[in-house]
Amino acid sequence: MHDLYEVIHRRRDVRAEFTGAPVDAAVLDRVLTAAHAAPSVGLSQPWDFVLVRSQPLRHAFHEHVQTERDTFAATLEGEAGERFARIKIDGVRESSLSVVVTYDPSRGGPAVLGRHAIADAGLYSVCLAIQNLWLAATAEGLGVGWVSFYREEFLRDLLGIPAGIRPVAWLCLGPVTHLEEVPDLERHGWRRRRPLSEAVHADRWGC
């Protein structure tokens, strides 16, 4: 029980700490099996995992990410721009491999039990698989970094993902030198975490 909580609180979004060492095949299988064991609306299991090891593909994606980083940086001024300049946003080139997690809304159709009133329930299911993968990787001593500076159409074209299937996450994965005690964005002064007491409401919002 205590090990579970320890893994949850030790998990970090890794960018600069990847060693590039290979991931053991059995370990990768355990991590992906944990992701595939996630709960899903209507037992639709709407996720797929694209393992990206190709250096040319990773280089092309990294170049795209840097372009999007520059686009975002151009919207910042003053101290915000200076803080962002110090933040590394990805470990695409340094990590051992990448895992792209996708969402297929047609999986389990045409009538997905439990999704009729909440259209995004399938997308939430994919996020649960990602969380399972992340926690399992942390328990195995691996790091994970979620790269979000990309356009979905670019990634779909890059990896040949069929139309209608949404790329939800590009995850960098691999051994790390260490996991930081304090998350990167907090260490660099970008944001601070708010206390649980501010997030808990009783019966009605704001109560």
PECOR-V833125 format. One record per run of one state. SS is the DSSP state (@ for helix, = for strand, . for the rest). FROM is the first residue (numbers start at 0). TO is the last residue. Records with the same first field share a line. If there is no record, write none. Layout:
BEGIN
SS->FROM-TO ; FROM-TO
END
This chain:
BEGIN
.->0-0 ; 10-11 ; 13-16 ; 18-23 ; 36-39 ; 43-45 ; 52-53 ; 73-76 ; 85-95 ; 104-119 ; 139-140 ; 147-150 ; 159-163 ; 176-182 ; 187-194 ; 198-206
@->1-9 ; 24-35 ; 40-42 ; 54-72 ; 77-84 ; 120-138 ; 151-158 ; 183-186 ; 195-197
=->12-12 ; 17-17 ; 46-51 ; 96-103 ; 141-146 ; 164-175
END
